[in-house]
Amino acid sequence: MSAGKHILVLRFSAMGDVAMTVPVIKELLQQHPDLHITYVSRPGFAAFFDGIDRLHFFPADFKTEYTGWTGSIKLFNRLKSHVRIDAVANLHNNLRSNILQSLYLLSGIHGQRVDKGRDEKKKLVRFPNKALKPLRSTIERYADVFRKLGFPVTLNNRIQPQPDKLPDNFIELTGEKSGKWIGIAPFAQHKGKIYPLGRMEEVVKLLNHESIRIFVFGGSPNEQAVAEDWEQKYQNVTSVINKINMQQELALISQLDVMLSMDSSGMHLASLKGIPVVSVWGATHHYAGFLGYGQSENNIIADDIACRPCSVYGNKPCFRKDYACLYNIEPQSILDKLLPFIL
């Protein structure tokens, strides 16, 4: 079915969502050795796809070069002149990706778009009368798009360690590895996903031991300030925020023994490198389908308060006003989950 075929894949953001597509793409290409893929996404995500045979990453800057309706047409024309494709896999299903899919349809190229299961998710987060049951995982939803296009794919859903050699100039920041290395990604885009930073510092304090190195991941200036404060207080903490590029970040993650993350991109970047994740969930729930590829539900930390989940993405204000779903989690319970990976 896939002999000589070329699929255009569209997924533009966010970081974690793009990262979740990677294992699907890898499995798909392994199971269809004659298939080729052109993947369109934001330039900053190119490192996710390094070393994948028969995949060409097409960077699209939507802030400058491809803005608005005219930018979508420009991108379509650029892609058409760049490569001949046989089908479009729309893994985003937003306005921009749907415009591109429609333009290809008008030129005779068929496509399929991801079903995000919005109605099911509304039932999952409503309160009262919540329908609290596991939904189809986002990663399987991505795979369904290729199946509908005629490219069956089976996902093994297992993490496989993929250690990268740290560059020599990078060792100046990290030092040679000795003892256990823990990554902490304590931040997220929305408040409903963030374990209170004062309590997260308590976790850091509990982990402050000479045999343990902690690397703090994040992105914004505010996050950098928090991480550098911890770095000053605790001798085993190193902030890597805005000190390394994405390729280096992935290389460092590949050397970790475990990642502690929110329901956010840190979990999915660790999955890319086969690193186990202890994940903290507040307003969101893994039943919505966003658990990292190959990650175990046994490593989830969450409170069972009745109103949870109240949001799919953690972007809704807490109607209780107290974010009890997060404050009910004790720092010691997080340490207890981490211990099997660092003893």
C-alpha positions, 0 to 999 in steps of 0.5 A: 500500500505504501510503495513509493508514497509520500505523505505531508504531515501537518502539526504546528504546535504546541511542543508537547503535542508535536513531540507526541507525534514522533513515536507514531512517525517512527513506527509508521516509517519502520512498518512501511519501508517505502514510505516518505514523509515531509513534516511541517512544523515550527522551526524550533521543533526540528531537533525532535526529528533528527536522524529519522530516515525518509523524513524531511522536516519543513520549517514554517515560521508562522510569526513572520513568513507565513502569517494569516490567510495569505501566509497559508496560501504562500506555504501551500504554494511553497510546499507544492513546488517543493515536493509531490505528495500523495496524501495529507495527514492533518494531525493538528485540525486547526484553522491553518492546517484545515486551510492547507488540507482544503487547498490540497483537496482542491488540487486533487490530493486527499487527506485525513484529519485527527479526531480530537474527541471533543465531545468525549472530553467535555463529558470527562471534565464536566461537574457534576455528572462527570464521565470519568473513564479513559479516552482514546490516547492522543497518540493512537488518535494520531495513528488513526489518521494514517490508518484512515489514509491506508497505512496501518500502524501498530504502536508498541507503547514502550519507552526505549532508552536512547542515550546520546553522547554529551558534546565536549563543550557541554560537559562544562555545564553538566560535568561527567555523570556520576551518581543519579541524574534527575530532571525536573520540569516544574512549569507548564503553560497553565496554572492548573497544571503547575505543582505549587513552586514552594512545594516543588522547592520542598521536593528539591530540598528533599533531594539535596544530596551529593549523590544526586544531580538535579537539572531544571528545565523550562523556558520563560524568563520567570521560570529561569529566575525560579530555577536560578534561585534554586541553583543558588540555594542547593548545591546539586541543582543546575538550571539549564533554562536558556543555556542550551538549545533543543538538541542539547536539551534532548541529549541531556534528557537522554542521560537522566535516570528519571524525569519529574514533570507536570502534564506538560512538554517535559514528559513528552521530551523524556518519552522521546529519549526513553526516560521514565517520568514521574508525572504530577497531574492537577486540574487535568487527567491522564484519562484525556489521553495525554500521558507520555508515550510508553509511560506507566500509570503507576508513576502518576501522582494525582489527587482523587478530588471529585471535581478533577479533572475540570479542564482538558488543558488546565487553562480554566480557573479553579472554581473552588479558588484553592487548586486543592487538586494540586495543594493536596499532594504532599512533597513526600509523596513525590519523593516516594515515587522518585525513590525507586529510580534513584536508590 
